[in-house]
Amino acid sequence: MKIYTGRGDEGMTDLRDMSRVSKTSPRIEAYGTVDELNAVVGTVRPSAFEDVEEALAAIQNHLHVVQADFANPDPEEGDPVVREEHADELEAWIDEFQDELEPLESFILPGGSDEGAKLHQARAVSRRAERRAVDFASQEGANEAAMVYLNRLSDLLFVMARLVNQREGVEEENPTY
């Protein structure tokens, strides 16, 4: 597979169906931000905690599916698409990880341990990816399951950041007003 083709030199790129769009289109912004999110999630791996590591590995694969889904204007049978089960898996992890945490009573400042801070950063990028996806969906339509997935993912990343910080003995800090 050749890395450079020159096809994007004029500011256009190919979608899965080989149609050409501007690199600044809402679709490209959406799946490009998901790509950035996937890279940020990758900075947390390997995790010091096996259950977190397994979830992050699955999330990275899910995010690749989100990108493929967004890059395909007209999916056919067998094409990669986000399904409801992807968000269900995130919800199961949220419930499992939250059972280990003290109830949240106030806003917390993002940060903590190195791994916890990276998970907070991933959460913030996940929210941006969701905003880009909402913009794309409002203009062109998008798979609703992918939208739900991105919304749920930021919740999971928040819970994982709290969990990792707690396991590493890092106390949460609350903002002062």
C-alpha positions as CSV (number, residue, x, y, z in Angstrom):
1,M,0.0,0.0,0.0
2,K,1.5,3.3,-1.1
3,I,1.5,5.9,1.7
4,Y,1.4,9.0,-0.6
5,T,-0.7,9.3,-3.7
6,G,-0.9,13.1,-4.3
7,R,-4.7,12.8,-4.6
8,G,-5.2,15.1,-1.6
9,D,-2.8,17.8,-2.7
10,E,-5.6,20.1,-3.9
11,G,-7.6,19.8,-0.6
12,M,-9.9,17.0,-1.6
13,T,-10.1,13.4,-0.4
14,D,-11.9,10.2,-1.3
15,L,-14.7,8.7,0.6
16,R,-15.2,4.9,0.8
17,D,-17.4,5.0,-2.4
18,M,-14.6,6.9,-4.1
19,S,-16.6,10.2,-4.3
20,R,-14.4,13.3,-3.7
21,V,-15.1,15.8,-1.0
22,S,-13.3,18.8,0.5
23,K,-11.0,17.9,3.4
24,T,-12.9,20.6,5.4
25,S,-16.3,19.0,4.9
26,P,-18.3,18.2,8.1
27,R,-18.0,14.5,7.3
28,I,-14.2,14.7,7.2
29,E,-14.1,16.9,10.3
30,A,-16.2,14.3,12.1
31,Y,-14.1,11.2,11.2
32,G,-10.9,13.2,11.5
33,T,-11.7,14.1,15.0
34,V,-12.6,10.5,15.8
35,D,-9.1,9.6,14.4
36,E,-7.6,12.1,16.8
37,L,-9.6,10.6,19.6
38,N,-8.3,7.2,18.7
39,A,-4.7,8.4,18.9
40,V,-5.3,10.0,22.3
41,V,-6.8,6.8,23.6
42,G,-3.7,5.1,22.3
43,T,-1.5,7.2,24.6
44,V,-3.2,5.6,27.6
45,R,-2.3,2.1,26.4
46,P,-0.9,0.0,27.8
47,S,-2.8,0.6,31.0
48,A,-1.6,-0.4,34.4
49,F,-5.0,-2.1,34.9
50,E,-6.0,-5.2,32.9
51,D,-9.7,-4.4,32.8
52,V,-9.1,-0.8,31.7
53,E,-6.6,-2.1,29.1
54,E,-9.1,-4.5,27.6
55,A,-11.8,-1.8,27.4
56,L,-9.4,0.6,25.7
57,A,-8.3,-2.0,23.2
58,A,-12.0,-2.6,22.3
59,I,-12.7,1.2,22.2
60,Q,-9.8,1.7,19.7
61,N,-11.3,-0.9,17.4
62,H,-14.8,0.6,17.8
63,L,-13.4,4.1,16.9
64,H,-12.0,2.6,13.7
65,V,-15.5,1.4,12.9
66,V,-16.9,4.8,13.6
67,Q,-14.4,6.3,11.1
68,A,-15.3,3.7,8.5
69,D,-19.0,4.3,9.1
70,F,-18.6,8.1,8.7
71,A,-16.5,7.7,5.6
72,N,-19.1,5.7,3.8
73,P,-22.0,7.7,2.5
74,D,-24.0,4.7,1.4
75,P,-23.1,1.6,3.4
76,E,-23.9,-1.8,1.9
77,E,-24.5,-5.2,3.6
78,G,-21.2,-6.2,5.3
79,D,-19.7,-2.8,5.5
80,P,-18.4,-1.7,8.9
81,V,-21.1,0.3,10.8
82,V,-21.6,1.1,14.4
83,R,-24.4,-0.9,16.0
84,E,-26.4,-0.4,19.1
85,E,-24.4,-3.2,20.8
86,H,-21.3,-1.0,20.7
87,A,-22.9,1.5,23.0
88,D,-24.3,-1.3,25.1
89,E,-20.8,-2.5,25.7
90,L,-19.8,1.0,26.9
91,E,-22.7,1.1,29.2
92,A,-21.8,-2.2,30.8
93,W,-18.2,-0.9,31.4
94,I,-19.6,2.3,32.9
95,D,-21.8,0.3,35.3
96,E,-19.0,-2.1,36.2
97,F,-16.4,0.6,36.8
98,Q,-18.8,3.0,38.6
99,D,-19.5,0.2,41.2
100,E,-16.0,0.6,42.4
101,L,-16.2,4.4,42.7
102,E,-17.5,6.7,45.4
103,P,-20.6,8.6,44.2
104,L,-19.8,11.9,42.4
105,E,-21.1,14.8,44.5
106,S,-19.5,17.7,42.7
107,F,-17.6,18.7,39.5
108,I,-14.0,17.6,39.5
109,L,-10.9,19.1,37.9
110,P,-9.4,17.0,35.1
111,G,-6.0,15.6,35.9
112,G,-4.5,13.3,38.5
113,S,-2.1,10.5,37.6
114,D,-0.5,10.4,34.2
115,E,-3.0,7.8,33.0
116,G,-6.0,9.5,34.6
117,A,-5.0,12.9,33.0
118,K,-4.7,11.2,29.6
119,L,-8.2,9.7,30.0
120,H,-9.6,13.1,30.9
121,Q,-8.0,14.5,27.8
122,A,-9.5,11.6,25.7
123,R,-12.9,12.5,27.3
124,A,-12.6,16.1,26.1
125,V,-11.6,15.1,22.6
126,S,-14.5,12.6,22.6
127,R,-16.9,15.5,23.3
128,R,-15.4,17.5,20.4
129,A,-15.7,14.4,18.2
130,E,-19.3,14.2,19.2
131,R,-19.9,17.9,18.4
132,R,-18.3,17.4,15.0
133,A,-20.4,14.3,14.4
134,V,-23.6,16.2,15.3
135,D,-22.7,18.9,12.8
136,F,-22.0,16.4,10.1
137,A,-25.3,14.5,10.9
138,S,-27.4,17.6,10.8
139,Q,-26.1,18.4,7.3
140,E,-25.8,15.0,5.7
141,G,-27.3,12.5,8.0
142,A,-25.4,9.9,9.9
143,N,-25.8,6.6,11.7
144,E,-27.7,7.3,14.9
145,A,-25.9,4.4,16.7
146,A,-22.6,6.1,16.0
147,M,-23.9,9.3,17.6
148,V,-25.1,7.5,20.7
149,Y,-21.7,5.7,20.8
150,L,-19.7,8.9,20.9
151,N,-22.0,10.4,23.6
152,R,-21.6,7.3,25.8
153,L,-17.9,7.0,25.2
154,S,-17.2,10.4,26.8
155,D,-19.1,9.2,29.8
156,L,-17.0,6.0,30.0
157,L,-13.7,7.9,29.6
158,F,-14.7,10.2,32.5
159,V,-15.5,7.2,34.7
160,M,-12.3,5.5,33.7
161,A,-10.3,8.6,34.6
162,R,-11.9,8.6,38.0
163,L,-11.3,4.9,38.4
164,V,-7.6,5.0,37.5
165,N,-7.0,7.9,39.7
166,Q,-8.7,6.2,42.6
167,R,-6.8,3.0,42.1
168,E,-3.5,5.0,42.0
169,G,-4.4,6.8,45.2
170,V,-4.9,10.2,43.6
171,E,-7.5,12.3,45.3
172,E,-10.0,14.2,43.2
173,E,-9.8,18.0,43.2
174,N,-13.0,20.1,43.1
175,P,-13.1,23.5,41.5
176,T,-13.4,26.5,43.8
177,Y,-15.8,29.3,42.9
